[in-house]
Amino acid sequence: MQVIVNKINSNGRPLFAKEAARQQEYAGNFKVQENRINKLGRVCITAALISAIDSNASTILELHDAVLLWADARKMRMRGFERDQDGTEYGQTWEIRFV
């Protein structure tokens, strides 16, 4: 399903409302599934935003240990952990809008 994702945290810290409104929006296909993450050595629930632009599907954003916080007809919010390029993990919350 096509969605737009806004990140609510930056490096694990909540953003103030004005900062969150200025954050980059990410668009793509939304997917939630159970995956084996070798770096964690276990199976966990992942939420991923997949590129909808080209035919080669690439992951734009990914949360592992994803949990649905709430959902309504047009939006939902998920929380989990995001990993940066250095391998550091941060708590992250996504606000997801359906397109």
C-alpha positions in Angstrom: 0.0 0.0 0.0 1.2 3.5 -0.8 2.1 5.7 2.2 4.0 8.8 3.3 6.1 8.3 6.5 7.2 11.1 8.9 9.8 10.3 11.5 8.8 11.5 15.0 12.3 11.0 16.6 15.8 12.0 15.8 18.6 9.8 17.1 16.2 8.3 19.6 15.0 11.6 21.0 11.5 13.0 20.4 11.2 16.1 18.2 9.2 19.1 19.1 6.1 19.6 17.0 7.6 22.4 14.9 10.8 20.3 14.3 8.7 17.3 13.4 6.7 19.3 10.9 10.0 20.3 9.1 11.3 16.8 8.8 11.7 15.1 5.4 8.7 13.0 4.3 9.4 9.6 2.8 7.0 8.1 0.2 6.8 4.5 -0.9 5.1 1.1 -0.4 4.6 0.0 3.2 5.3 -3.6 4.2 5.2 -5.3 7.6 6.5 -8.9 8.0 8.3 -11.3 10.1 12.1 -11.4 9.1 15.2 -13.2 10.3 17.8 -10.5 11.1 21.2 -12.1 11.2 22.8 -9.2 13.0 20.4 -9.7 15.8 20.5 -13.5 15.6 16.7 -13.8 15.8 13.4 -13.4 14.0 11.5 -10.2 14.6 8.7 -8.1 13.1 9.9 -5.5 10.6 8.2 -2.5 9.0 9.7 -1.3 5.8 9.2 1.5 3.4 10.0 0.3 -0.1 10.8 2.5 -3.1 7.9 2.8 -5.5 9.8 4.8 -8.1 11.8 2.2 -9.9 11.3 -1.5 -10.8 14.2 -2.6 -8.5 12.7 -2.6 -5.0 15.0 -1.0 -2.5 14.3 -0.3 1.2 14.2 3.4 2.1 13.5 3.0 5.8 13.2 0.0 8.1 12.1 -0.6 11.7 12.7 -3.8 13.5 10.8 -5.0 16.6 7.9 -2.9 15.1 4.8 -2.4 17.1 1.5 -0.8 16.0 0.6 1.9 18.4 -2.7 3.0 16.8 -4.5 3.1 13.5 -7.5 4.8 12.0 -8.9 5.2 8.5 -6.2 7.5 7.2 -3.2 7.2 9.5 -1.3 5.0 11.9 1.7 5.1 14.1 4.4 2.5 14.6 7.3 2.3 17.0 10.5 0.2 16.7 14.2 0.5 16.3 16.2 2.0 13.4 19.8 1.2 12.7 22.2 3.8 11.2 25.2 3.2 9.0 27.5 2.7 12.0 25.2 0.0 13.4 23.9 2.1 16.2 20.3 1.5 17.0 17.8 4.2 18.0 14.2 4.1 19.1 12.0 5.5 16.3 8.4 6.2 15.8 6.8 6.7 12.4 3.6 8.5 11.6 2.2 6.8 8.5 -0.4 8.4 6.2 -2.2 6.4 3.5 -2.1 7.9 0.0 
